[in-house]
Each structure stands twice: as C-alpha cells, then as structure tokens.
C-alpha cells in the first residue's frame, strides 16, 4: 500500500474520523485501507483484538502498528479507563508505574524516588562513548563525569543522578514542552527530541497538520497549544518485554470531545525512553459503528508509531525485528487491557 493512498484515507477530521466520514463505515477502512481480510474484520466485530504491522513514514527506522477491537461499552467510559495507569501493573511486563504532576502541577523529586536503572545498564553507561551507546541519555559525557565510578556506591550515585535528570527534564517539559527537553547525544548524530517527534508525526498518516490542526499542535507544542476541554496525565513506567528492562516517561493527552465521527481521542506521547525507541506516539480513536447507531459499543482503534535509534548493518536488522514484535505485542496488550477495563473486568 502506497503512502499516498493511505494518507488520503486517514482523516478528514484529523484522525481516523475522515476514514469513517469518507467511507461507509470503519469496516470499509479496515478492508480497503488497512487491507485486512474479511476473517480479521469479523474477529474485530466479535471482540477479538487484531493487529497489523504497516509501512511507516520512515522505512528505515520507523515502526507503525495498527490495532483494533470492538468493545460493547459506552464511549464515555474510555476517558476514565485510560486514565487508570495503575492498572498497567496488572500486565506482567510492567515492573512499576507511577503518575506524577497531577493536573499539570509542577513535578517533585519524590515523584521519581522509585525510578532506577539496573546495574547492568549503569555499567553500560560507564563504558560506552558518546556516539556509540545503547542507553539513551541526553548528555552522556556529562553524566559520566558526575559519577565516581571507583566508589562502592557508584550504582546509587548513578541512579540518583538519573532520577535528577528525569525530574529536571519533566520540569522543563511542563514549562516549555518538547523543545525544552533538548537532544540525545548518545549516538553518532545528536537527535533533537522535538524535531524527531515532529518529523515522525509529519511523515505519518493519522495526525495530519492540515486536518487535525488543534490536536496536532497540542501533541507537538504543549503547553503553549491546548485544545479546549482536553486533559493531561503524566506517568513513568519500568517495563520488561523479555529483552532489557526499559524506563519510559509518557504524557497522555485526552480529547473527550473527539473529532467528527470519532467520539473520543487519546494521544500517548513518549517523552523519554532509556532504550530502543527514540520517539513514539500511540493514538487511540473511539469510533461507533456507523451502520448501526443503536449499538452501544464502539471500535477502539490504535495507531502505534515509533522510531528506532540509528543503528546500522546487521544490528539494525536484529533490533528492527525485535522492536517490531514488541510494538505489535504492546498494541495487542494495550487494546486487550482497555477492552477488559471497559467491560468491567
């Protein structure tokens, strides 16, 4: 499927809404644009989660996963369910989760007191060089200089510094947005978080600037740009998908007013990850079945977009294979979890 065909299919109202408005119903979008088999569409209607790896806007480093499931519950419940980040810990891959900066309040150092890197990661930070490091740190050389690596408490020192870095980064983000976070300098080419996130979104199919103006700008330019009635939730998580434990920090933006035929939208923006993904964005769309408006449920559709580090050669192929599988698993797991929560399970 070409990028142009897909791009034209996705959203006259700024998200999956255009697909629904332009097509007869979401099923037409699933069949003609996502190119799902009839059997997969039937599975979605029956309440089974279906996922598919799609062509990304960045064919070398990008990973884009589609997922959908029909949920027999009111759309209005989605905002409450998606806010309950503590339920994430029910999934065995989540080692820890904590919300911070409730309602956009200034973060506190204590919000990150449980956050830590494993000793193996800290050893890797000690030994790697700027331009060739798998652990993602905004300024690795400065980090290395601030730890006494010969001291018996070197791991405690490193984690204290790591928590301070996260706290400072989140404080900067809440005041100045992605532009205030700065750049990773752990790989050969420095990567500016704002520019990389904008590039990923602009190359995507599900949040076009000309169609999704207000939501697009809030995702990229928070806190300067805000959609009336939108909500925010910030949290960090430590997860283990069976490779290496990863620390991530996210900003969940809720748009309960939706857009057009989409009755509710959520954007989960990655602000930091210690491994694997440089930038990432999960978009959730709640779309009623337009062929049967009396049905109480809706289609929960997810677009999970991310960008890997600039690995090369064999390593890129290995990491891409692993990351694609993990992104697909994560999409399936998140939709399954939200479906259960929406059904009161």
C-alpha positions, -999 to 999 in steps of 0.1 A, spaced: 0 0 0 15 33 -10 19 62 15 -2 85 -7 -31 61 -8 -30 56 30 -26 93 37 -56 102 17 -76 76 36 -69 89 70 -89 115 84 -109 144 70 -114 155 106 -78 149 118 -77 113 129 -94 81 119 -126 103 116 -120 111 80 -119 75 71 -152 69 88 -168 100 72 -154 93 38 -161 56 39 -194 39 46 -182 27 80 -150 16 98 -152 -18 82 -146 -2 48 -115 14 62 -103 -19 77 -108 -37 44 -97 -12 18 -70 8 35 -56 -14 62 -62 -43 38 -75 -67 65 -90 -100 55 -127 -104 60 -119 -130 87 -99 -104 106 -127 -78 103 -151 -105 117 -127 -111 146 -127 -74 154 -166 -74 154 -166 -104 177 -145 -86 203 -111 -100 193 -80 -78 190 -65 -77 155 -31 -61 148 -10 -55 117 24 -40 110 21 -12 84 45 7 63 60 35 83 67 71 72 104 63 79 111 30 61 145 26 77 140 34 114 102 37 118 78 11 131 40 16 127 15 -8 141 -23 -8 136 -47 -25 161 -85 -26 166 -112 -43 186 -149 -38 190 -159 -30 226 -195 -34 237 -194 -5 262 -202 33 261 -176 56 246 -178 78 276 -161 52 298 -129 53 277 -116 85 293 -119 71 328 -104 38 318 -74 52 300 -66 75 330 -62 45 353 -25 39 347 -21 19 379 -39 -9 361 -9 -13 338 8 -31 366 -16 -60 362 3 -68 330 34 -89 339 57 -68 316 52 -37 339 77 -37 367 65 -4 381 43 26 372 37 60 388 17 90 379 31 124 386 23 161 381 -14 156 386 -34 182 366 -2 197 353 12 206 387 50 211 389 68 177 394 86 169 426 118 149 430 99 125 452 78 115 422 108 97 408 122 81 440 114 46 429 128 50 395 161 33 387 183 17 361 195 -18 366 232 -23 375 238 -38 340 226 -6 324 247 16 347 278 -5 338 270 1 301 267 38 307 301 38 323 318 20 294 301 34 264 311 66 244 290 94 231 280 84 196 280 47 204 258 40 233 226 19 236 214 35 268 197 68 259 209 98 279 207 134 268 243 142 276 263 110 284 297 126 287 284 150 314 267 121 331 299 100 332 319 129 347 294 133 376 297 98 389 327 85 410 330 51 392 356 38 417 333 44 447 315 14 463 282 33 460 286 40 422 252 24 414 234 46 439 252 77 427 243 69 391 207 63 399 204 94 420 218 114 390 195 95 366 164 104 387 176 141 389 179 141 351 144 127 346 130 152 372 147 181 355 136 170 321 100 167 331 101 201 349 115 216 317 88 199 296 59 211 317 72 246 313 84 246 278 73 215 260 93 191 238 116 220 227 128 224 262 139 188 266 169 191 243 188 164 223 201 129 228 239 128 223 244 91 228 245 81 191 267 93 162 242 120 153 226 141 180 188 137 180 166 166 190 135 153 207 111 179 193 124 178 157 124 140 157 89 138 171 76 164 146 93 145 118 77 112 128 42 128 131 45 148 98 55 116 80 26 97 95 -9 91 82 -30 96 113 -25 131 125 -21 154 95 -15 190 104 -39 204 78 -68 182 91 -60 177 128 -48 212 135 -57 217 171 -49 182 183 -17 181 161 -5 213 177 -12 202 213 6 170 208 37 188 195 35 222 212 21 215 247 19 236 269 17 265 245 -10 249 225 -41 234 243 -74 222 230 -104 234 250 -117 206 272 -86 184 268 -70 167 298 -34 156 307 -18 128 326 19 122 332 35 89 343 67 69 342 69 32 338 95 5 340 88 -24 317 105 -57 307 94 -73 274 119 -101 278 149 -82 264 163 -55 287 142 -35 313 133 -1 299 123 31 316 98 53 298 81 86 306 48 95 289 23 123 285 -12 111 280 -34 137 263 -72 132 263 -96 147 239 -131 136 251 -148 159 225 -133 138 197 -134 150 161 -163 144 137 -174 107 138 -146 99 163 -162 104 197 -131 103 218 -93 105 211 -63 99 233 -26 106 224 1 89 245 33 107 237 67 93 248 89 119 264 118 97 273 129 60 270 161 45 283 163 20 254 151 10 219 127 39 209 139 74 203 104 89 200 70 73 200 33 81 199 2 60 204 -31 73 191 -64 59 203 -97 65 185 -132 56 196 -154 51 166 -190 40 167 -204 15 141 -220 39 116 -241 12 101 -259 5 134 -260 37 155 -282 20 181 -254 -4 191 -239 7 225 -203 -1 217 -176 13 195 -144 4 176 -113 11 196 -85 18 170 -49 23 179 -20 36 157 13 29 175 42 48 158 78 49 169 114 55 157 144 34 165 180 47 170 203 50 140 218 15 142 234 2 111 240 -31 93 232 -64 110 224 -47 143 196 -26 127 180 -57 112 181 -75 145 168 -46 165 141 -39 139 128 -75 141 127 -75 179 112 -39 182 85 -47 156 75 -78 175 75 -59 208 55 -30 193 29 -54 179 27 -72 213 23 -38 231 -5 -28 208 -23 -61 213 -18 -59 251 -30 -23 254 -62 -29 234 -69 -61 253 -63 -44 287 -86 -14 278 -113 -37 264 -113 -57 297 -114 -25 318 -143 -11 297 -162 -43 302 -157 -41 339 -132 -70 342 
